[in-house]
Amino acid sequence: MPFEYRNADHSYWLDDRRLETVTEILERSGIADYRFSNEDAMLRGTYVHRATEMIDRGTLDWAALDPVLVPYCEAYQRFVEDKRPVILMSEKPMYHPQYLFAGTPDRVMEMDGDIILPDLKSGAPNRATVIQTSTYRELVEVSEGIKCRKCFSLHLKDTGKYQLSAPVSLMDAKRYFNIFLAALTVERYKKEAA
């Protein structure tokens, strides 16, 4: 079955079936609350992700960068200079073949001798991030065969600084993934019962 990510509407497809995303499940289940996210913040986040990919590749034209994005990119550049991660994977759409959900983990890196999965955030911290990153960790392992030992959020601030959340341990990541699966099951049940 061919898997396809459609950039135009940010949708994931397996043949003719649209797959639910990690973010959609977290939001619909009430675990994540994005009601207060505005269009500008979401667009800024998209551009920050693209610009940080260019930093990773060494192709970002700093002079052409929108001034609004500069501090977030400076924060990511500081993280790269401080931690010296080796990028193993960046912004790769994937799906879970057993549970049939999809998502795009931000990065998989090797850092300090560990394989890690950071989720880049340019907005306010969200309590659902530990479940999101733990679910992406599982997705990467099942889809790509890469075992991430730690996952965390990398908060890029508008001050040009960054903050790493406490890493989620492997044991906690398994527990958080089970919470995601429970939410997925409940949301699918509600959809079928409607």
C-alpha atoms as one frame of an Amber mdcrd trajectory, in Angstrom:
protein
   0.000   0.000   0.000   1.507   3.367  -0.974   1.873   5.968   1.775   1.641
   9.621   0.791   1.995  12.933   2.573   0.130  15.765   0.861   1.800  19.045
   1.667  -1.050  21.187   0.280  -3.393  20.266   3.141  -0.919  18.534   5.509
  -2.722  15.218   5.188  -1.416  11.673   5.284  -2.841   8.917   3.094  -2.516
   5.167   2.862  -4.076   4.252  -0.471  -7.442   6.063  -0.317  -7.623   6.199
   3.496  -6.807   9.474   5.201  -4.811   8.716   8.346  -5.393  10.593  11.580
  -2.399  12.489  12.903  -0.849  12.451  16.341  -1.769  16.121  16.771  -5.406
  15.579  15.701  -5.876  12.730  18.167  -4.315  14.713  21.011  -6.543  17.688
  20.257  -9.816  15.802  19.717  -9.291  13.742  22.870  -8.772  16.891  24.953
  -5.186  16.006  25.885  -3.904  19.005  23.907  -5.693  22.321  23.680  -4.860
  24.429  20.650  -7.875  26.758  20.917  -5.668  29.689  21.804  -3.169  29.118
  18.991  -3.660  31.746  16.350  -2.942  31.544  12.643   0.121  33.796  12.911
   1.723  31.616  15.604   1.077  28.439  13.621   2.496  29.975  10.453   5.529
  31.230  12.362   6.068  27.686  13.685   5.974  26.295  10.146   8.558  28.830
   8.977  10.768  28.225  12.016  10.768  24.503  11.208  11.758  25.173   7.592
  14.474  27.633   8.586  15.967  25.257  11.169  16.134  22.547   8.505  18.153
  25.005   6.416  20.434  25.609   9.415  20.999  21.857   9.614  21.927  21.768
   5.907  24.000  24.961   6.100  21.802  26.690   3.510  19.957  29.341   5.553
  20.360  32.833   4.101  20.358  34.829   7.335  20.230  38.144   5.466  16.971
  37.164   3.723  15.330  35.801   6.889  12.174  37.552   8.115  13.152  39.531
  11.255  10.341  37.833  13.213  12.048  34.467  12.682  15.596  35.586  13.510
  15.528  35.053  17.317  14.042  31.552  16.965  16.699  30.621  14.430  19.415
  32.139  16.610  18.140  29.968  19.477  18.336  26.846  17.305  21.805  27.826
  16.059  22.935  28.179  19.689  21.549  24.735  20.476  23.464  23.257  17.512
  26.683  25.011  18.547  26.311  24.009  22.208  25.246  20.386  21.758  26.787
  19.467  18.376  24.043  16.991  17.405  24.344  14.732  14.383  21.076  14.892
  12.444  19.896  11.394  11.514  16.450  12.347  10.241  14.567  15.600   9.738
  10.867  16.285   9.140  10.092  12.891   7.604   6.371  12.018   7.293   5.608
   8.454   8.411   2.824   6.229   9.619   2.329   3.407  12.090   1.467   0.243
  10.136  -0.344  -1.427  13.040  -2.340   1.460  14.530  -2.724   3.460  11.290
  -1.959   6.971  12.491   0.620   9.328  11.030   2.874  12.215  11.886   6.108
  14.005  11.093   8.702  13.933  13.879  10.810  17.091  13.833  14.239  15.503
  14.208  16.074  12.374  15.194  19.594  13.147  16.370  22.623  11.594  17.929
  23.742  13.705  20.861  25.979  12.943  23.832  26.168   9.282  22.804  22.388
   8.799  22.682  19.849   8.691  19.866  17.286  11.340  20.786  14.049  12.787
  19.459  13.542  16.504  20.102  10.315  18.270  19.186  10.922  21.917  18.267
   8.550  24.417  19.847   8.377  28.132  19.088   5.167  28.771  21.009   4.073
  28.332  24.580   4.971  25.006  26.199   2.163  22.455  26.100   1.548  19.685
  28.627   0.736  17.273  25.793   4.290  17.458  24.424   5.489  14.451  26.449
   2.747  12.311  24.910   3.440  13.719  21.439   7.191  13.099  21.589   6.698
   9.643  23.121   4.313   8.746  20.307   6.778  10.040  17.707   9.494   7.953
  19.378   7.349   4.852  18.855   6.531   5.908  15.298  10.228   6.305  14.425
  11.088   2.927  15.926   8.320   1.068  14.098   8.614   2.920  10.776  12.363
   3.447  10.539  13.864   0.898  12.946  15.612   3.672  14.900  15.478   3.343
  18.692  15.458   6.759  20.347  16.540   6.495  23.968  15.242   9.920  24.985
  12.684  12.411  23.745  12.076  15.983  24.844  10.978  19.391  23.645  13.429
  21.993  22.408  11.763  25.321  23.140  13.089  28.082  20.874  12.392  31.462
  22.419  11.853  34.886  20.890  14.804  36.072  23.005  17.264  34.026  20.945
  17.687  31.481  23.721  16.596  27.867  23.915  15.426  25.594  26.679  15.425
  21.808  26.735  12.684  20.104  28.692  13.590  17.244  30.978  14.062  14.157
  28.806  11.332  11.537  28.869  12.809   8.220  29.921  12.224   5.095  27.876
   9.934   3.675  30.570   7.871   6.881  30.744   7.762   7.088  26.938   6.126
   3.644  26.801   3.544   4.774  29.376   2.816   8.006  27.483   2.460   6.081
  24.222  -0.130   3.857  25.918  -2.035   7.013  26.905  -1.987   8.053  23.236
  -3.286   4.615  22.189  -6.118   4.913  24.723  -7.049   8.321  23.276  -6.860
   6.899  19.737  -9.150   4.011  20.683 -11.700   6.275  22.357 -11.705   8.754
  19.444 -12.218   5.954  16.915 -15.006   4.462  19.010 -16.761   7.851  19.176
 -16.434   8.251  15.404 -17.900   4.775  14.760 -20.751   5.321  17.236 -21.754
   8.662  15.687
